[in-house]
Amino acid sequence: MTLVAATYTVALRYTRTVETELYFSTTAVCITEVIKLFLSVGILAKETGSLARLITSLKENVLGSPKELLKLSVPSLVYALQNNMAFVALSNLDAAVYQVTYQLKIPCTALCTVLMLSRSLSKLQWFSVFMLCGGVTLVQWKPAQATKVQVEQNPWLGFGAIAVAVLCSGFAGVYFEKVLKSSDTSLWVRNIQLYLSGIVVTLFGVYMSEGAQVLEKGFFYGYTYCVWFVIFLASVGGLYTSVVVKYTDNIMKGFSAAAAIVLSTVASVILFGLQITVTFSLGALLVCISIYLYGLPRQDTTKIQPSETKSSKERLVTV
């Protein structure tokens, strides 16, 4: 999945800075939601085993549960904003800089986990959070420049877009985790509810932000094979994320980020002529170390260790 994340970042950066005909990012986000919806329906059909059971499940859990659709419209709206901010950020920042800075989603998710799910973090985890923030600060202090990108860029706009995306990622991820783990409803039913709301939200976004241009040039204006590849990667990544949230801890999404940072950096040097600075290298290293430390298993101090039990038994025998 690390390869998918790195490829998605680099490919999206390529479509926003190298290709001549710029497509509408809001339509790409909308199509991604449609593809994820169809994939989820297909997986649910395989899970139920028959067309009749699939239709019954959809009637009961989707058409017959307007409250659940409304509940999942909250993360749908936030995810739509997050995905659109990714396009803005990668139009103004290099893929490697984006990949490193985006890891701020880990402390943001951690904070949301503490507040919304009443979980606690160890001292080492809090230390790694501050280390990660320091690493991102170094990366942004003197951003690495890409010599092969000719389009006008605004690094501050890019960083602002990442900040919004990070906040959205933390809140929506933990909110969706809470919904998933608070009931026995199938993961794919929840995904269908999420993506149905997402399609409505993203279509509204298309109309509000680029409606006139879309009507003039067409919904699929500027689409190339590379753009469709980006949409495919976004769809696969979205489904994978929901599986991670359902069956593991939500913050586990960030643990493969170190490898994604390395892959994105190598690709940026080759494709975009990225000039790596000392501050970028040091910052990226700190981010990778902090992610590793954050993912270390926590020691359970509430249980007696085997060695302690053995020594206690020996003392009793001696007495």
C-alpha positions as CSV (number, residue, x, y, z in Angstrom):
1,M,0.0,0.0,0.0
2,T,3.0,2.2,0.5
3,L,3.7,2.0,-3.2
4,V,0.1,3.0,-4.0
5,A,0.4,6.1,-1.7
6,A,3.7,7.3,-3.2
7,T,2.6,6.6,-6.8
8,Y,-0.7,8.5,-6.2
9,T,1.2,11.5,-4.8
10,V,3.7,11.7,-7.7
11,A,1.1,11.0,-10.4
12,L,-1.2,13.7,-9.1
13,R,1.7,16.2,-8.9
14,Y,2.5,15.3,-12.5
15,T,-1.0,15.9,-13.8
16,R,-1.2,19.3,-12.0
17,T,2.2,20.7,-13.1
18,V,3.4,18.9,-16.3
19,E,0.4,18.1,-18.5
20,T,-0.7,21.1,-20.6
21,E,-4.5,20.8,-20.4
22,L,-5.5,21.2,-16.7
23,Y,-8.6,19.1,-15.8
24,F,-11.1,20.0,-13.2
25,S,-10.1,18.6,-9.8
26,T,-13.6,18.7,-8.4
27,T,-14.8,16.3,-11.1
28,A,-12.0,13.9,-10.4
29,V,-12.9,13.8,-6.7
30,C,-16.6,13.1,-7.7
31,I,-15.6,10.3,-10.1
32,T,-13.5,8.8,-7.4
33,E,-16.5,8.6,-5.1
34,V,-18.6,6.9,-7.9
35,I,-15.9,4.3,-8.5
36,K,-15.6,3.5,-4.8
37,L,-19.3,3.2,-4.6
38,F,-19.5,0.6,-7.4
39,L,-16.5,-1.3,-6.0
40,S,-18.2,-1.4,-2.5
41,V,-21.4,-2.7,-4.0
42,G,-19.5,-5.4,-5.9
43,I,-17.7,-6.5,-2.7
44,L,-21.0,-6.5,-0.8
45,A,-22.6,-8.6,-3.5
46,K,-19.8,-11.2,-3.1
47,E,-20.2,-11.0,0.7
48,T,-24.0,-11.6,0.7
49,G,-23.7,-14.4,-1.9
50,S,-26.8,-13.6,-4.0
51,L,-28.5,-10.8,-5.8
52,A,-31.7,-11.1,-3.7
53,R,-29.7,-10.8,-0.5
54,L,-27.8,-7.8,-1.9
55,I,-31.0,-6.0,-2.8
56,T,-32.5,-6.8,0.6
57,S,-29.4,-5.5,2.4
58,L,-29.4,-2.3,0.3
59,K,-33.1,-1.7,1.0
60,E,-32.7,-2.2,4.8
61,N,-29.4,-0.4,5.4
62,V,-29.4,2.3,2.7
63,L,-32.8,3.2,1.4
64,G,-34.5,2.3,4.7
65,S,-31.9,4.1,7.0
66,P,-32.0,7.8,6.2
67,K,-30.6,8.6,9.7
68,E,-27.5,6.5,9.0
69,L,-27.0,8.3,5.6
70,L,-27.3,11.6,7.4
71,K,-24.8,10.5,10.1
72,L,-22.2,9.5,7.4
73,S,-22.8,12.7,5.5
74,V,-20.5,14.4,8.1
75,P,-17.3,12.5,7.2
76,S,-18.4,12.6,3.5
77,L,-18.3,16.4,3.5
78,V,-15.0,16.5,5.4
79,Y,-13.4,13.8,3.1
80,A,-14.5,15.8,0.0
81,L,-12.8,18.9,1.4
82,Q,-9.7,16.9,2.2
83,N,-9.4,15.4,-1.3
84,N,-9.9,18.7,-3.0
85,M,-7.2,20.3,-0.7
86,A,-4.8,17.5,-1.9
87,F,-5.1,18.8,-5.4
88,V,-4.5,22.4,-4.3
89,A,-1.5,21.4,-2.3
90,L,0.1,19.3,-5.0
91,S,-0.4,22.1,-7.5
92,N,1.9,24.3,-5.3
93,L,4.3,21.9,-3.5
94,D,6.6,19.1,-4.6
95,A,5.4,15.6,-4.0
96,A,8.2,14.8,-1.5
97,V,7.5,18.0,0.5
98,Y,3.8,17.2,0.4
99,Q,4.4,13.7,1.6
100,V,6.5,14.8,4.5
101,T,4.2,17.7,5.6
102,Y,1.1,15.6,5.3
103,Q,2.3,13.4,8.1
104,L,1.0,16.0,10.5
105,K,-2.2,14.0,10.1
106,I,-0.7,11.6,12.7
107,P,-0.6,14.0,15.7
108,C,-4.0,15.5,14.5
109,T,-5.5,12.0,14.4
110,A,-3.9,11.2,17.8
111,L,-5.5,14.3,19.3
112,C,-8.9,13.4,17.8
113,T,-8.5,9.9,19.1
114,V,-7.9,11.1,22.7
115,L,-10.8,13.6,22.6
116,M,-13.4,11.5,20.6
117,L,-12.6,7.9,21.6
118,S,-11.2,8.5,25.1
119,R,-7.9,6.7,24.4
120,S,-4.6,7.6,25.9
121,L,-1.1,8.0,24.4
122,S,2.2,7.0,26.0
123,K,4.9,9.4,26.8
124,L,6.9,8.0,23.9
125,Q,4.0,8.6,21.5
126,W,3.7,12.3,22.7
127,F,7.5,12.7,22.2
128,S,7.3,11.3,18.7
129,V,4.4,13.7,17.9
130,F,6.5,16.7,18.9
131,M,9.5,15.3,17.0
132,L,7.3,14.9,13.9
133,C,6.2,18.5,14.1
134,G,9.8,19.6,14.4
135,G,10.7,17.6,11.3
136,V,7.9,19.1,9.3
137,T,9.0,22.6,10.4
138,L,12.5,21.9,9.1
139,V,11.1,20.7,5.7
140,Q,9.0,23.9,5.4
141,W,11.8,26.2,6.6
142,K,13.5,26.1,3.2
143,P,11.3,24.0,0.9
144,A,13.1,21.9,-1.7
145,Q,12.7,23.3,-5.2
146,A,11.8,21.4,-8.4
147,T,13.8,22.7,-11.4
148,K,11.7,21.0,-14.1
149,V,8.3,22.5,-13.0
150,Q,7.6,25.7,-15.0
151,V,4.1,26.5,-13.7
152,E,3.6,29.3,-11.1
153,Q,3.4,28.0,-7.6
154,N,2.5,29.4,-4.2
155,P,4.2,27.4,-1.4
156,W,2.2,29.2,1.3
157,L,-1.1,28.3,-0.4
158,G,0.1,24.7,-0.7
159,F,1.0,24.5,3.0
160,G,-2.3,26.1,4.0
161,A,-4.1,23.4,1.9
162,I,-2.2,20.7,3.6
163,A,-3.1,22.1,7.0
164,V,-6.8,22.0,6.1
165,A,-6.4,18.4,4.7
166,V,-4.6,17.3,7.9
167,L,-7.4,18.6,10.1
168,C,-10.0,16.9,7.9
169,S,-8.1,13.6,7.8
170,G,-7.8,13.5,11.6
171,F,-11.4,14.3,12.4
172,A,-13.1,12.3,9.6
173,G,-10.9,9.2,10.1
174,V,-11.7,9.0,13.9
175,Y,-15.4,9.9,13.3
176,F,-15.7,7.1,10.7
177,E,-13.8,4.7,13.0
178,K,-16.2,5.4,15.8
179,V,-19.2,4.8,13.5
180,L,-17.7,1.5,12.2
181,K,-16.8,0.1,15.6
182,S,-20.0,1.2,17.4
183,S,-22.2,-1.3,15.5
184,D,-22.1,-4.7,13.7
185,T,-23.1,-3.2,10.4
186,S,-21.0,-4.5,7.5
187,L,-18.0,-2.4,6.5
188,W,-19.2,-2.4,2.9
189,V,-22.7,-1.2,3.8
190,R,-21.1,1.6,5.7
191,N,-18.9,2.4,2.7
192,I,-21.9,2.5,0.4
193,Q,-23.6,4.9,2.8
194,L,-20.5,7.0,3.0
195,Y,-19.9,7.1,-0.8
196,L,-23.6,7.9,-1.6
197,S,-23.4,10.9,0.6
198,G,-20.0,11.7,-0.9
199,I,-21.3,11.8,-4.5
200,V,-24.0,14.3,-3.5
201,V,-21.5,16.4,-1.7
202,T,-18.9,16.4,-4.5
203,L,-21.4,17.1,-7.2
204,F,-22.5,20.1,-5.2
205,G,-18.8,21.1,-5.0
206,V,-18.4,20.8,-8.8
207,Y,-21.4,23.1,-9.2
208,M,-20.3,25.7,-6.7
209,S,-16.6,26.0,-7.6
210,E,-16.3,25.1,-11.3
211,G,-19.9,24.8,-12.6
212,A,-19.7,27.3,-15.4
213,Q,-16.4,26.0,-16.7
214,V,-17.6,22.4,-16.6
215,L,-20.7,23.3,-18.5
216,E,-18.6,25.1,-21.1
217,K,-15.8,22.6,-21.6
218,G,-17.4,19.3,-20.4
219,F,-17.2,17.2,-17.3
220,F,-14.2,15.2,-18.6
221,Y,-12.2,18.1,-20.0
222,G,-8.4,17.5,-19.8
223,Y,-8.7,13.9,-18.8
224,T,-5.8,11.7,-19.9
225,Y,-4.7,8.2,-19.2
226,C,-2.6,9.6,-16.3
227,V,-5.6,11.4,-14.8
228,W,-7.6,8.2,-14.9
229,F,-4.7,6.4,-13.3
230,V,-4.7,9.0,-10.5
231,I,-8.5,8.4,-10.0
232,F,-8.0,4.7,-9.9
233,L,-5.2,5.0,-7.2
234,A,-7.4,7.3,-5.1
235,S,-10.3,4.8,-5.3
236,V,-8.1,1.8,-4.2
237,G,-6.5,3.9,-1.5
238,G,-9.9,5.0,-0.1
239,L,-11.2,1.4,0.1
240,Y,-7.9,0.3,1.8
241,T,-8.2,3.1,4.3
242,S,-11.7,2.0,5.4
243,V,-10.4,-1.6,5.9
244,V,-7.6,-0.4,8.1
245,V,-9.9,1.7,10.2
246,K,-12.3,-1.2,10.6
247,Y,-9.9,-3.9,11.6
248,T,-7.0,-2.0,13.2
249,D,-6.4,1.3,14.9
250,N,-7.1,4.4,12.8
251,I,-3.6,5.8,13.4
252,M,-2.0,2.7,11.8
253,K,-2.6,4.4,8.5
254,G,0.4,6.5,9.0
255,F,3.0,3.8,9.7
256,S,4.0,3.1,6.1
257,A,4.5,6.8,5.5
258,A,8.3,6.6,5.9
259,A,8.7,4.4,2.9
260,A,6.2,6.5,0.9
261,I,8.4,9.6,1.7
262,V,11.5,7.9,0.4
263,L,9.7,6.7,-2.8
264,S,8.2,10.1,-3.4
265,T,11.5,11.8,-2.9
266,V,13.3,9.6,-5.4
267,A,10.5,10.0,-8.0
268,S,10.6,13.8,-7.5
269,V,14.3,13.9,-8.1
270,I,13.9,11.9,-11.4
271,L,10.7,13.5,-12.7
272,F,10.7,17.0,-11.4
273,G,14.4,17.8,-10.8
274,L,13.9,18.2,-7.1
275,Q,16.9,19.8,-5.4
276,I,17.2,18.3,-1.9
277,T,18.4,20.6,0.8
278,V,20.0,19.8,4.2
279,T,17.0,21.0,6.1
280,F,14.7,18.9,4.0
281,S,16.8,15.8,4.5
282,L,17.1,16.3,8.3
283,G,13.4,17.1,8.6
284,A,12.4,14.0,6.5
285,L,14.7,11.9,8.7
286,L,13.0,13.2,11.9
287,V,9.6,12.5,10.5
288,C,10.5,8.9,9.6
289,I,12.0,8.3,13.1
290,S,9.0,9.8,14.8
291,I,6.6,7.6,12.8
292,Y,8.6,4.5,13.8
293,L,8.6,5.5,17.5
294,Y,4.9,6.3,17.4
295,G,4.2,2.8,16.1
296,L,6.2,0.9,18.7
297,P,4.0,-1.4,20.8
298,R,3.1,0.0,24.2
299,Q,4.1,-1.9,27.3
300,D,1.2,-3.0,29.5
301,T,2.3,-2.1,33.0
302,T,-1.0,-3.4,34.5
303,K,0.1,-7.0,34.1
304,I,2.8,-8.8,36.2
305,Q,5.8,-9.8,34.0
306,P,6.8,-13.5,34.0
307,S,10.1,-12.7,35.6
308,E,8.4,-10.9,38.5
309,T,6.0,-13.8,39.0
310,K,8.9,-16.3,39.1
311,S,10.9,-14.3,41.6
312,S,7.8,-13.9,43.8
313,K,7.3,-17.7,43.8
314,E,10.9,-18.2,44.7
315,R,10.6,-15.9,47.7
316,L,7.5,-17.8,48.8
317,V,9.3,-21.1,48.6
318,T,12.2,-19.7,50.6
319,V,9.9,-18.5,53.3
